[in-house]
Amino acid sequence: MDLLREAECSPHGPIKKDLLKTAGSNIVLVCLETGQVIPPHPEPYAVVFVVLQGKGVITAGTVEHPVHPLHLVSVGKDENRGIRCDARLLILGIREDV
């Protein structure tokens, strides 16, 4: 699967695209255009974000991580997670299946 070809971005807001669901995980592709934000919020599952393209800040709990390609950020179950895009971001999200 070519992740860059699968990416869908919109000037109207972040886009999350489901790629693959397995017995233990769900893999999604998240695309944000420059200036877009997903405000920090808790979710009932753990997730690992892998930055494929762009730069920004990923919030994990109370920590803000500046990120660029090939950075990995892990967020625990029920912890706040958020994304701020400083340059078009393409992120792979690998989360627990709940």
TIPADO-241534 format. One record per residue (C-alpha): residue number from 1; x negated, y, z. Coordinates in Angstrom, 3 decimals, padded with zeros to 6 digits. Each point is the difference from the previous one (the first is absolute). Layout:
// TIPADO-241534
num NUM	px X	py Y	pz Z
...
***
This chain:
// TIPADO-241534
num 1	px 000.000	py 000.000	pz 000.000
num 2	px -001.416	py 003.379	pz -001.024
num 3	px 000.848	py 002.233	pz 002.971
num 4	px -000.632	py 003.217	pz -001.921
num 5	px 002.549	py -001.037	pz -002.641
num 6	px 002.514	py -000.894	pz 002.713
num 7	px -000.275	py 003.441	pz 001.641
num 8	px 002.972	py 002.328	pz -000.292
num 9	px -000.258	py 003.585	pz 001.246
num 10	px 002.580	py 002.779	pz 000.092
num 11	px -000.104	py 003.749	pz 000.603
num 12	px 003.218	py -000.482	pz 002.018
num 13	px -001.556	py -002.049	pz 002.807
num 14	px -002.078	py -003.040	pz 000.919
num 15	px 000.819	py -003.284	pz -001.725
num 16	px -000.380	py -003.427	pz 001.603
num 17	px 000.053	py -002.999	pz -002.320
num 18	px 000.286	py -003.573	pz 001.299
num 19	px -002.605	py -002.208	pz -001.695
num 20	px -000.065	py -003.343	pz 001.772
num 21	px 001.752	py -001.647	pz 002.918
num 22	px -001.472	py -003.081	pz 001.661
num 23	px 000.919	py -002.034	pz 003.065
num 24	px -002.050	py 002.281	pz 002.260
num 25	px -000.430	py 003.308	pz -001.770
num 26	px 001.486	py 002.562	pz -002.334
num 27	px -002.309	py 001.879	pz -002.401
num 28	px 001.064	py 003.417	pz -001.296
num 29	px -001.506	py 002.743	pz -002.130
num 30	px 000.532	py 003.551	pz 001.254
num 31	px -000.623	py 003.035	pz -002.204
num 32	px 000.040	py 003.623	pz 001.139
num 33	px -000.652	py 003.091	pz -002.071
num 34	px -002.169	py 002.823	pz 001.352
num 35	px 001.743	py 001.770	pz 002.873
num 36	px 002.493	py -002.771	pz 000.752
num 37	px 000.351	py -001.317	pz 003.548
num 38	px 001.509	py -002.998	pz 001.732
num 39	px 000.413	py 001.316	pz 003.560
num 40	px -001.301	py -002.194	pz 002.841
num 41	px 002.642	py -002.479	pz 001.135
num 42	px -000.012	py -003.382	pz 001.781
num 43	px 000.815	py -003.274	pz -001.758
num 44	px 000.614	py -003.459	pz 001.537
num 45	px -002.925	py -001.630	pz -001.851
num 46	px -003.767	py 000.302	pz -000.331
num 47	px -001.464	py 001.228	pz -003.285
num 48	px -003.386	py 000.384	pz -001.661
num 49	px -000.390	py 002.820	pz -002.520
num 50	px -002.688	py -000.242	pz -002.706
num 51	px -000.609	py 003.223	pz -001.930
num 52	px -000.453	py -000.728	pz -003.709
num 53	px -000.043	py 003.546	pz -001.362
num 54	px 000.066	py 003.608	pz 001.236
num 55	px -000.527	py 001.555	pz 003.401
num 56	px 002.008	py 001.049	pz 003.001
num 57	px 000.661	py -000.816	pz 003.635
num 58	px 001.587	py -003.136	pz 001.433
num 59	px 001.364	py 000.160	pz 003.539
num 60	px -000.336	py -003.170	pz 002.082
num 61	px 001.497	py 000.404	pz 003.453
num 62	px -001.379	py 003.329	pz 001.224
num 63	px -003.116	py 000.007	pz -002.211
num 64	px -000.215	py 001.760	pz -003.378
num 65	px -002.397	py -001.725	pz -002.415
num 66	px -001.322	py 001.986	pz -002.994
num 67	px -000.028	py -002.513	pz -002.866
num 68	px -001.222	py -000.443	pz -003.565
num 69	px -000.352	py -003.035	pz -002.315
num 70	px -000.907	py -003.293	pz 001.645
num 71	px 000.859	py 001.161	pz 003.533
num 72	px 002.054	py -002.365	pz 002.111
num 73	px 002.248	py 001.063	pz 002.910
num 74	px 001.804	py -002.432	pz 002.297
num 75	px 003.159	py 000.973	pz 001.917
num 76	px 001.498	py -002.165	pz 002.732
num 77	px 003.610	py -001.057	pz 000.463
num 78	px 002.218	py 002.841	pz 001.315
num 79	px -002.821	py 002.561	pz -000.439
num 80	px 000.529	py 003.239	pz -001.876
num 81	px -001.202	py -000.011	pz -003.595
num 82	px 000.029	py 002.847	pz -002.491
num 83	px -001.728	py 001.170	pz -003.171
num 84	px -000.980	py 003.454	pz -001.234
num 85	px -001.213	py 000.256	pz -003.596
num 86	px -002.757	py 002.490	pz -000.857
num 87	px -000.661	py -001.446	pz -003.489
num 88	px 002.316	py -002.511	pz -001.714
num 89	px -000.079	py -003.108	pz 002.193
num 90	px 000.518	py -003.600	pz -000.976
num 91	px 000.094	py -002.295	pz 003.041
num 92	px 000.464	py -003.726	pz 000.381
num 93	px 001.995	py -000.856	pz 003.124
num 94	px -000.243	py -003.510	pz 001.394
num 95	px 002.513	py -000.466	pz 002.799
num 96	px 001.299	py -002.763	pz 002.199
num 97	px 003.204	py -001.513	pz -001.271
num 98	px 002.693	py 000.636	pz 002.615
***
